Amino acid sequence: MFEIIQTLRHAKAPVTAEMLARTLEVTKRTVYRDIATLQGQRVPIEGEAGIGYILRPGFDLPPLMFTSQEVEAISVGLALLDRSGDAGLRAAAKRVSQKINDVLPEDALSVEDTPLFVSGWNAIPQSKIDPEELRASIREERVLDISYRDEQDRITTRALKPLAIIYYIDAVVVGGWCELRRDFRHFRVDRIITIAQTARSFKGEGMALRKAWECETGHHTL
């Protein structure tokens, strides 16, 4: 029934019972029964068989719920964060796991108890900086001054508009607009020697720059 509410909530037009049945992989009889139950619980679903159903705007969803497969997907995703080498993300993952467990029914499998395991192996070198500074600058769209040591052991200073962080198996890379080169550039986080927040902002530019970066590099953010 929660999935019916979710489907109707995001629909742009009336949704027929046949469409709901196909989406949810149940019979139309089940859809009719569940919609009748929801209407009996005062969920503002309008419509009828053969025409379609809509959910009136303004309805507050019931407490957050997840299917078993969704819990498994979350469990694997959170476990993979251990490979990032980012202590801040690992701590956040534990908080997310606890919040999800708090809203799951008592008889549901918790995030930690799913029988899916992720190897802790990774070859990501230890970073000299706090990755949270990079993530904060991306969120707040602030220019960073960094000093960077390249593969030839040359050190340069760059003013960077950070746009995204890419987690490879063997390295973490920050991508952004380099003001020195006037182009998109990528920097391995473990080769960044120092990082300094600046008062310069690129507020309002981040989304367009990131879309251009995605088109040029083939990366896609979530």
Backbone as JSON, one array per atom type, in Angstrom:
{
  "sequence": "MFEIIQTLRHAKAPVTAEMLARTLEVTKRTVYRDIATLQGQRVPIEGEAGIGYILRPGFDLPPLMFTSQEVEAISVGLALLDRSGDAGLRAAAKRVSQKINDVLPEDALSVEDTPLFVSGWNAIPQSKIDPEELRASIREERVLDISYRDEQDRITTRALKPLAIIYYIDAVVVGGWCELRRDFRHFRVDRIITIAQTARSFKGEGMALRKAWECETGHHTL",
  "N": [[0.82, -1.2, 0.0], [1.98, 1.19, 0.7], [3.69, 1.5, -1.48], [1.84, 1.98, -3.48], [0.9, 4.5, -2.74], [3.27, 5.96, -3.03], [3.71, 5.69, -5.8], [1.44, 6.98, -6.9], [1.81, 9.48, -5.83], [3.97, 10.54, -7.24], [3.07, 10.55, -9.8], [2.14, 12.1, -12.89], [-0.27, 12.09, -14.12], [-3.57, 10.52, -14.05], [-3.43, 7.18, -12.78], [-3.92, 3.96, -13.85], [-5.44, 0.91, -12.56], [-4.38, -1.29, -13.8], [-1.87, -0.37, -14.64], [-0.7, 0.13, -12.14], [-0.71, -2.47, -11.11], [1.04, -3.74, -12.86], [3.41, -2.33, -12.37], [3.86, -2.86, -9.65], [3.9, -5.56, -9.64], [1.71, -7.23, -8.99], [-1.7, -8.49, -8.79], [-4.58, -7.02, -10.48], [-6.82, -7.22, -8.91], [-5.7, -7.21, -6.34], [-4.7, -4.61, -6.28], [-7.11, -3.1, -6.44], [-8.25, -3.86, -4.01], [-6.34, -2.92, -2.14], [-6.38, -0.15, -2.64], [-8.99, 0.44, -1.9], [-8.76, -0.1, 0.81], [-6.91, 1.88, 1.59], [-8.38, 4.18, 0.98], [-10.38, 3.83, 2.84], [-8.93, 4.38, 5.08], [-8.77, 7.05, 5.03], [-6.96, 8.11, 3.23], [-6.41, 10.41, 0.7], [-7.25, 9.37, -2.04], [-8.44, 9.56, -5.28], [-10.73, 8.6, -7.91], [-11.58, 5.87, -10.16], [-12.2, 2.42, -11.12], [-10.99, 1.54, -14.33], [-10.71, 4.14, -15.18], [-8.73, 5.48, -13.7], [-6.47, 6.54, -11.03], [-5.77, 9.17, -8.71], [-3.73, 11.0, -6.38], [-4.64, 13.33, -4.07], [-3.1, 16.55, -3.77], [-0.89, 17.55, -1.06], [-1.02, 15.54, 0.8], [0.37, 13.94, 3.58], [2.96, 11.65, 3.74], [3.01, 8.34, 5.19], [5.05, 7.01, 7.96], [8.52, 6.46, 7.1], [9.33, 3.72, 5.01], [10.9, 0.68, 3.95], [11.52, -1.73, 1.38], [12.58, -5.2, 1.47], [14.62, -5.61, -0.43], [15.45, -2.97, -0.82], [16.52, -2.35, 1.69], [18.66, -4.12, 1.65], [20.14, -3.03, -0.48], [20.83, -0.55, 0.6], [22.37, -1.4, 2.75], [24.63, -2.6, 1.48], [25.59, -0.38, 0.08], [26.25, 1.43, 2.16], [28.22, -0.07, 3.45], [30.22, -0.12, 1.53], [31.29, 2.39, 1.79], [33.32, 2.21, 3.6], [35.57, 1.72, 2.13], [36.31, 4.15, 1.14], [38.04, 5.62, 2.69], [37.36, 7.85, 4.05], [36.79, 9.24, 7.0], [34.75, 10.85, 7.97], [32.56, 10.27, 6.27], [32.24, 7.58, 6.88], [31.44, 7.69, 9.56], [29.06, 9.09, 9.23], [27.64, 7.21, 7.77], [27.14, 5.25, 9.69], [25.38, 6.66, 11.33], [23.26, 7.04, 9.58], [22.5, 4.38, 9.17], [21.53, 3.74, 11.74], [19.34, 5.5, 11.93], [17.69, 4.5, 9.92], [17.2, 1.91, 10.9], [15.7, 2.61, 13.11], [13.19, 3.24, 12.11], [12.28, 0.98, 10.92], [10.05, -1.86, 10.94], [9.63, -4.0, 13.84], [9.95, -6.68, 13.21], [11.45, -6.67, 10.94], [14.45, -7.12, 8.97], [17.43, -5.7, 10.11], [19.67, -3.08, 8.94], [22.32, -3.74, 9.52], [22.14, -6.46, 9.8], [21.75, -7.77, 7.42], [22.48, -10.45, 5.19], [24.72, -9.8, 3.57], [27.91, -8.98, 2.5], [30.75, -6.83, 2.37], [33.97, -6.57, 1.05], [36.7, -5.29, 2.9], [38.98, -4.48, 1.68], [41.14, -2.17, 0.09], [43.04, 0.02, -2.05], [43.54, 2.63, -1.61], [45.47, 5.45, -1.1], [46.53, 7.03, 1.97], [45.09, 10.11, 2.86], [46.35, 13.46, 3.19], [44.84, 15.53, 3.94], [41.65, 16.68, 5.3], [38.91, 15.1, 4.02], [36.36, 16.08, 4.39], [36.51, 18.82, 4.2], [36.7, 19.23, 1.47], [34.22, 18.18, 0.62], [32.48, 19.91, 1.97], [33.08, 22.34, 0.73], [32.21, 21.81, -1.85], [29.45, 21.5, -1.4], [28.81, 24.05, -0.41], [29.68, 25.68, -2.39], [32.24, 27.03, -2.57], [35.33, 28.57, -3.35], [38.49, 26.94, -3.41], [41.86, 27.15, -2.27], [44.57, 25.3, -3.18], [47.56, 23.39, -2.64], [49.52, 21.31, -4.64], [51.0, 18.17, -5.39], [52.33, 16.73, -8.18], [52.66, 13.81, -10.41], [55.27, 13.96, -11.26], [56.51, 15.0, -9.14], [56.33, 17.72, -8.91], [55.36, 20.79, -7.46], [52.48, 22.7, -7.36], [50.35, 25.59, -7.08], [46.9, 26.02, -6.86], [43.78, 27.61, -7.64], [40.67, 26.44, -7.04], [37.45, 25.5, -8.13], [35.63, 23.33, -6.62], [33.83, 20.49, -7.74], [33.01, 17.8, -7.76], [33.52, 14.56, -6.23], [35.31, 11.67, -6.94], [35.28, 8.27, -6.37], [37.55, 6.01, -6.87], [38.86, 2.62, -7.22], [41.55, 2.59, -6.49], [42.17, 5.17, -5.78], [41.13, 8.43, -4.6], [39.57, 11.1, -6.14], [39.29, 14.57, -6.79], [37.25, 16.55, -8.76], [37.11, 19.54, -10.66], [36.75, 23.06, -11.52], [39.55, 24.57, -12.67], [41.06, 27.55, -11.98], [43.5, 28.48, -12.81], [44.17, 27.02, -15.16], [41.89, 27.45, -16.57], [39.97, 25.54, -17.13], [38.44, 22.25, -16.81], [39.79, 20.18, -14.32], [41.44, 17.41, -12.67], [42.3, 16.15, -9.48], [44.25, 14.07, -7.5], [43.32, 13.19, -4.28], [45.08, 12.33, -2.29], [47.43, 13.52, -3.06], [47.17, 16.15, -2.61], [48.61, 18.69, -0.86], [48.18, 20.89, 0.88], [45.23, 22.61, 1.9], [42.99, 25.31, 1.63], [40.27, 27.14, 2.73], [38.52, 29.73, 1.04], [37.24, 33.13, 0.86], [35.95, 33.47, -1.44], [33.21, 32.86, -3.56], [31.32, 30.61, -5.64], [28.62, 30.59, -5.88], [25.57, 29.46, -7.14], [26.64, 28.77, -9.57], [27.5, 26.21, -9.51], [25.84, 23.92, -10.24], [25.46, 24.18, -13.06], [28.15, 24.14, -13.9], [28.85, 21.58, -13.02], [27.21, 19.97, -14.61], [28.3, 20.52, -17.12], [30.86, 19.52, -16.67], [30.22, 16.8, -16.29], [29.3, 16.14, -18.86], [31.63, 16.49, -20.33], [33.46, 14.71, -19.19], [32.16, 12.3, -18.87], [31.37, 11.32, -16.46], [28.85, 10.7, -13.99], [26.86, 12.12, -11.56], [24.98, 11.17, -8.61]],
  "CA": [[0.0, 0.0, 0.0], [2.92, 2.32, 0.69], [4.17, 1.66, -2.85], [0.76, 2.61, -4.25], [0.93, 5.93, -2.4], [4.47, 6.53, -3.65], [3.51, 5.76, -7.25], [0.45, 8.02, -7.18], [2.36, 10.77, -5.4], [4.9, 11.03, -8.25], [2.44, 10.48, -11.12], [1.72, 13.37, -13.49], [-1.62, 11.89, -14.65], [-4.22, 9.38, -13.39], [-2.78, 5.89, -12.97], [-4.92, 2.89, -13.84], [-5.13, -0.26, -11.74], [-3.52, -2.16, -14.6], [-0.52, 0.18, -14.57], [-0.21, -0.12, -10.78], [-0.47, -3.91, -10.96], [2.24, -4.07, -13.61], [4.54, -1.73, -11.68], [4.07, -3.5, -8.35], [3.95, -7.01, -9.86], [0.6, -7.87, -8.29], [-2.89, -8.56, -9.63], [-5.46, -5.86, -10.39], [-7.69, -7.44, -7.75], [-4.95, -6.75, -5.16], [-4.66, -3.14, -6.35], [-8.43, -2.59, -6.06], [-8.43, -4.1, -2.57], [-5.46, -2.03, -1.37], [-6.86, 1.21, -2.78], [-10.19, 0.55, -1.05], [-8.28, -0.04, 2.2], [-6.31, 3.2, 1.79], [-9.47, 5.16, 1.02], [-11.04, 3.64, 4.13], [-8.07, 4.99, 6.1], [-8.83, 8.49, 4.74], [-5.94, 8.57, 2.29], [-7.21, 11.1, -0.34], [-7.12, 8.83, -3.4], [-9.67, 9.76, -6.05], [-10.77, 7.9, -9.18], [-12.33, 4.63, -10.17], [-11.71, 1.39, -12.02], [-11.14, 1.82, -15.75], [-10.36, 5.54, -15.46], [-7.43, 5.75, -13.09], [-6.48, 7.09, -9.68], [-4.83, 10.25, -8.38], [-3.6, 11.33, -4.97], [-4.78, 14.77, -3.93], [-1.89, 17.2, -3.22], [-0.89, 17.93, 0.36], [-1.09, 14.38, 1.7], [1.63, 13.58, 4.24], [3.25, 10.22, 3.67], [3.2, 7.64, 6.47], [6.47, 6.86, 8.31], [9.38, 5.9, 6.07], [9.41, 2.27, 4.97], [11.76, 0.15, 2.9], [11.36, -3.14, 1.07], [13.77, -6.0, 1.83], [15.68, -5.33, -1.4], [15.96, -1.62, -0.57], [17.38, -2.44, 2.87], [19.9, -4.77, 1.21], [20.9, -2.07, -1.29], [21.38, 0.44, 1.53], [23.4, -2.08, 3.53], [25.83, -2.74, 0.65], [26.1, 0.96, -0.21], [26.9, 1.98, 3.35], [29.44, -0.84, 3.72], [31.23, 0.28, 0.55], [31.92, 3.64, 2.21], [34.55, 1.89, 4.34], [36.68, 1.73, 1.19], [36.61, 5.52, 0.72], [39.07, 6.2, 3.54], [36.84, 9.11, 4.57], [36.25, 8.98, 8.33], [33.48, 11.57, 8.11], [31.51, 9.51, 5.59], [32.0, 6.33, 7.62], [30.65, 8.04, 10.74], [27.72, 9.44, 8.75], [26.99, 5.96, 7.37], [26.63, 4.61, 10.91], [24.2, 7.4, 11.78], [22.18, 6.72, 8.64], [22.07, 3.02, 9.48], [20.73, 3.78, 12.96], [18.07, 6.17, 11.63], [16.87, 3.57, 9.15], [16.76, 0.85, 11.8], [14.7, 3.16, 14.04], [11.86, 3.32, 11.5], [11.88, -0.32, 10.41], [9.24, -2.66, 11.86], [10.42, -4.84, 14.73], [10.24, -7.99, 12.61], [12.24, -6.49, 9.71], [15.89, -7.29, 9.09], [18.1, -4.41, 10.21], [20.71, -2.84, 7.93], [23.54, -4.47, 9.89], [21.92, -7.91, 9.86], [21.57, -8.37, 6.1], [23.56, -11.42, 4.92], [25.51, -9.31, 2.44], [29.15, -8.48, 3.07], [31.63, -6.12, 1.44], [35.38, -6.66, 1.42], [37.28, -4.05, 3.38], [40.23, -4.2, 0.97], [41.25, -1.07, -0.86], [44.42, 0.46, -2.25], [43.5, 4.09, -1.61], [46.5, 6.01, -0.2], [46.05, 7.91, 3.04], [45.07, 11.53, 2.5], [46.96, 14.37, 4.16], [43.84, 16.55, 4.28], [40.35, 16.16, 5.72], [38.0, 15.13, 2.87], [35.16, 16.85, 4.71], [36.7, 20.18, 3.7], [36.35, 19.19, 0.06], [32.78, 17.98, 0.49], [31.81, 21.14, 2.42], [33.27, 23.36, -0.3], [31.32, 21.46, -2.96], [28.07, 21.81, -0.99], [28.64, 25.5, -0.2], [30.17, 26.34, -3.6], [33.31, 27.95, -2.2], [36.62, 28.35, -4.03], [39.57, 26.45, -2.56], [43.26, 27.27, -2.67], [45.26, 24.06, -2.84], [48.9, 23.13, -3.17], [49.39, 19.96, -5.17], [52.22, 17.53, -5.87], [51.94, 15.86, -9.28], [53.41, 12.57, -10.55], [56.69, 14.3, -11.45], [56.95, 15.59, -7.88], [56.28, 19.17, -9.0], [54.34, 21.36, -6.6], [51.83, 23.9, -7.9], [49.25, 26.14, -6.29], [45.74, 26.2, -7.72], [42.48, 28.04, -7.13], [39.8, 25.41, -7.58], [36.02, 25.42, -7.84], [35.42, 21.88, -6.54], [32.5, 20.13, -8.25], [32.63, 16.41, -7.49], [34.56, 13.64, -5.76], [35.17, 10.37, -7.58], [35.92, 7.23, -5.56], [38.05, 4.87, -7.63], [39.35, 1.53, -6.38], [42.9, 2.84, -6.0], [42.4, 6.59, -5.48], [40.0, 9.35, -4.53], [39.91, 12.23, -7.01], [38.36, 15.69, -6.8], [37.17, 17.2, -10.06], [36.6, 20.9, -10.53], [37.19, 24.07, -12.48], [40.83, 25.14, -12.26], [41.13, 28.92, -12.46], [44.79, 28.68, -13.47], [44.12, 26.44, -16.51], [40.63, 27.84, -17.19], [39.41, 24.3, -17.67], [38.21, 21.24, -15.8], [40.97, 19.41, -13.95], [41.23, 16.41, -11.63], [43.42, 16.09, -8.54], [44.19, 13.0, -6.51], [43.21, 13.79, -2.95], [46.27, 12.01, -1.49], [48.54, 14.35, -3.49], [46.93, 17.52, -2.17], [49.46, 18.91, 0.31], [47.44, 21.78, 1.78], [43.94, 23.08, 1.4], [42.57, 26.49, 2.38], [39.0, 27.73, 2.33], [38.62, 31.15, 0.73], [35.99, 33.87, 0.97], [35.38, 33.57, -2.78], [32.11, 31.94, -3.76], [30.76, 30.46, -6.98], [27.22, 30.26, -5.59], [24.7, 29.53, -8.3], [27.33, 28.28, -10.76], [27.91, 24.82, -9.32], [25.05, 22.94, -10.98], [25.78, 24.28, -14.49], [29.52, 23.67, -14.08], [28.89, 20.13, -12.84], [26.62, 19.36, -15.8], [29.31, 20.63, -18.18], [31.92, 18.57, -16.31], [29.72, 15.46, -16.57], [29.27, 15.94, -20.31], [33.0, 16.42, -20.85], [34.22, 13.58, -18.65], [31.39, 11.07, -18.87], [30.95, 10.96, -15.11], [27.47, 11.06, -13.66], [26.59, 12.15, -10.14], [23.68, 10.58, -8.26]],
  "C": [[0.87, 1.27, 0.0], [3.42, 2.58, -0.72], [3.11, 2.29, -3.74], [0.76, 4.11, -4.0], [2.11, 6.6, -3.08], [4.28, 6.71, -5.15], [2.55, 6.88, -7.61], [1.01, 9.41, -6.85], [3.24, 11.38, -6.49], [4.29, 11.05, -9.65], [2.0, 11.86, -11.6], [0.29, 13.29, -14.03], [-2.25, 10.71, -13.91], [-3.55, 8.06, -13.76], [-3.83, 4.79, -12.86], [-4.48, 1.75, -12.94], [-4.21, -1.21, -12.49], [-2.07, -1.68, -14.55], [0.1, -0.07, -13.2], [0.14, -1.59, -10.59], [0.81, -4.31, -11.67], [3.49, -3.55, -12.9], [4.89, -2.48, -10.4], [4.13, -5.02, -8.42], [2.94, -7.74, -8.99], [-0.58, -7.91, -9.24], [-3.71, -7.28, -9.48], [-6.41, -5.99, -9.2], [-7.02, -6.94, -6.46], [-4.91, -5.23, -5.11], [-6.0, -2.56, -5.91], [-8.66, -2.72, -4.55], [-7.61, -3.12, -1.74], [-5.92, -0.57, -1.47], [-8.11, 1.43, -1.93], [-9.78, 0.66, 0.42], [-7.71, 1.34, 2.5], [-7.39, 4.28, 1.86], [-10.23, 5.06, 2.33], [-10.25, 4.23, 5.28], [-7.92, 6.5, 5.86], [-7.64, 9.01, 3.94], [-6.68, 9.16, 1.09], [-6.92, 10.62, -1.76], [-8.46, 8.97, -4.1], [-9.57, 9.02, -7.37], [-11.58, 6.64, -9.09], [-11.75, 3.69, -11.2], [-11.99, 1.76, -13.47], [-10.76, 3.23, -16.14], [-8.98, 5.87, -14.94], [-7.59, 6.44, -11.75], [-5.45, 8.21, -9.56], [-4.81, 10.42, -6.88], [-3.68, 12.84, -4.83], [-3.53, 15.36, -3.31], [-2.04, 17.5, -1.73], [-0.95, 16.78, 1.32], [0.28, 14.08, 2.26], [1.8, 12.07, 4.2], [3.35, 9.6, 5.06], [4.68, 7.49, 6.77], [7.24, 6.1, 7.24], [9.45, 4.38, 6.17], [10.32, 1.86, 3.82], [11.4, -1.3, 2.65], [12.64, -3.87, 1.48], [14.92, -5.72, 0.88], [16.27, -3.94, -1.19], [16.88, -1.61, 0.64], [18.71, -3.09, 2.49], [20.77, -3.81, 0.39], [21.56, -1.02, -0.4], [22.54, -0.17, 2.32], [24.71, -2.18, 2.75], [26.45, -1.36, 0.38], [26.83, 1.57, 0.97], [28.2, 1.25, 3.65], [30.56, -0.45, 2.76], [31.94, 1.57, 0.94], [33.18, 3.39, 3.02], [35.77, 1.97, 3.43], [37.14, 3.15, 0.84], [37.77, 6.13, 1.5], [38.64, 7.5, 4.18], [36.14, 8.85, 5.91], [34.91, 9.66, 8.54], [32.33, 10.83, 7.46], [31.21, 8.21, 6.33], [31.15, 6.6, 8.86], [29.22, 8.38, 10.34], [26.94, 8.19, 8.36], [26.41, 5.24, 8.59], [25.4, 5.32, 11.42], [23.01, 7.12, 10.88], [21.6, 5.34, 8.94], [21.17, 3.0, 10.7], [19.36, 4.42, 12.71], [17.12, 5.25, 10.86], [16.33, 2.46, 10.05], [15.66, 1.33, 12.74], [13.3, 3.17, 13.45], [11.4, 1.98, 10.9], [11.0, -1.05, 11.42], [10.12, -3.6, 12.67], [10.81, -6.16, 14.1], [11.06, -7.89, 11.33], [13.73, -6.68, 10.0], [16.56, -5.93, 9.12], [19.19, -4.3, 9.15], [21.95, -3.66, 8.24], [23.39, -5.98, 9.79], [21.68, -8.55, 8.5], [22.74, -9.31, 5.82], [24.37, -11.06, 3.68], [26.74, -8.62, 2.99], [30.03, -7.86, 1.99], [33.06, -6.21, 1.94], [35.89, -5.3, 1.86], [38.54, -3.65, 2.64], [40.11, -2.95, 0.12], [42.71, -0.65, -0.94], [44.49, 1.98, -2.25], [44.54, 4.64, -0.63], [45.87, 6.94, 0.84], [46.15, 9.37, 2.61], [45.7, 12.37, 3.6], [45.97, 15.44, 4.62], [42.56, 15.88, 4.74], [39.39, 16.23, 4.54], [36.72, 15.92, 3.14], [35.29, 18.29, 4.2], [36.36, 20.26, 2.22], [34.84, 19.09, -0.11], [32.01, 19.23, 0.9], [31.92, 22.23, 1.36], [32.4, 23.1, -1.52], [29.88, 21.85, -2.62], [27.84, 23.32, -0.96], [29.13, 26.33, -1.38], [31.16, 27.45, -3.26], [34.6, 27.56, -2.92], [37.66, 27.9, -3.01], [40.92, 26.84, -3.15], [43.97, 26.0, -2.24], [46.7, 24.1, -3.34], [48.93, 21.64, -3.48], [50.71, 19.44, -5.7], [51.84, 16.53, -6.97], [52.84, 14.63, -9.36], [54.91, 12.81, -10.72], [57.28, 15.0, -10.22], [57.03, 17.13, -7.94], [55.12, 19.69, -8.16], [53.8, 22.64, -7.23], [50.74, 24.34, -6.94], [48.1, 26.44, -7.24], [44.58, 26.81, -6.94], [41.45, 27.16, -7.82], [38.35, 25.62, -7.16], [35.67, 23.94, -7.8], [33.98, 21.51, -6.9], [32.07, 18.72, -7.87], [33.82, 15.63, -6.96], [34.28, 12.28, -6.37], [35.96, 9.35, -6.75], [36.28, 6.05, -6.46], [38.53, 3.79, -6.66], [40.68, 1.9, -5.73], [43.18, 4.31, -5.67], [41.07, 7.32, -5.33], [40.41, 10.62, -5.26], [38.84, 13.32, -6.87], [38.42, 16.33, -8.18], [36.6, 18.6, -9.89], [37.13, 21.81, -11.63], [38.44, 24.74, -11.94], [40.94, 26.54, -12.85], [42.45, 29.22, -13.16], [44.74, 28.21, -14.93], [42.87, 26.85, -17.27], [39.97, 26.64, -17.86], [39.14, 23.34, -16.51], [39.49, 20.44, -15.57], [40.61, 18.44, -12.82], [42.5, 16.29, -10.78], [43.23, 14.92, -7.59], [44.25, 13.59, -5.12], [44.46, 13.51, -2.12], [47.49, 12.82, -1.92], [48.32, 15.83, -3.17], [47.7, 17.73, -0.87], [48.75, 19.78, 1.34], [46.16, 22.22, 1.09], [43.5, 24.25, 2.26], [41.24, 27.0, 1.83], [39.22, 29.22, 2.05], [37.26, 31.81, 0.93], [35.28, 33.97, -0.38], [34.34, 32.47, -3.0], [31.78, 31.8, -5.25], [29.3, 30.01, -6.87], [26.38, 30.45, -6.84], [25.32, 29.01, -9.58], [27.55, 26.76, -10.71], [27.16, 23.82, -10.18], [25.4, 22.97, -12.46], [27.2, 23.78, -14.77], [29.6, 22.14, -13.98], [28.29, 19.42, -14.06], [27.61, 19.4, -16.97], [30.45, 19.65, -17.93], [31.48, 17.14, -16.62], [29.72, 15.17, -18.06], [30.68, 15.75, -20.86], [33.72, 15.16, -20.42], [33.48, 12.25, -18.71], [31.0, 10.58, -17.5], [29.5, 11.39, -14.89], [27.29, 11.0, -12.15], [25.22, 11.56, -9.88], [22.61, 11.65, -8.2]]
}
